[in-house]
């Protein structure tokens, strides 16, 4: 049996970071009542990240922390009113892509309280 060809330990070892259904109150919407009354939204983020350095230690400072992703989303939502959830999603995606380890991002924003006969409505974007 011949030995396997050595390949660097990080080759092809991307990983995903995700946040699912982060609920918060946001000022978002085009209607006047939405501009004066914040509403509940759900944000989900899926990041393709990596690979980690071959000599990375077992510490949080060697990865993109999902805690930092959540803090960034909360900070963006707190900046003020967004007419469109598409605009909010673009801002969140752009912030995620500033991290050099992020190869792509998917952001989904839902407004669960819009229609009484629908579980939720929303949008989803993907950015490389």
Buried (B, 14 or more C-beta within 10 A) or exposed (E): EEEEEEEEEBEEEBEEBEBEEBEBEBBBBEEEEBEEEBBEBBBBBBBBBBBBEEEEEEEEEEBBEBEEBBEBBEEBBEEEEBBEBBEBBBBBBEBBBEBEBBEBBBBBBBBBEBEEEEEBEBBEBEBE
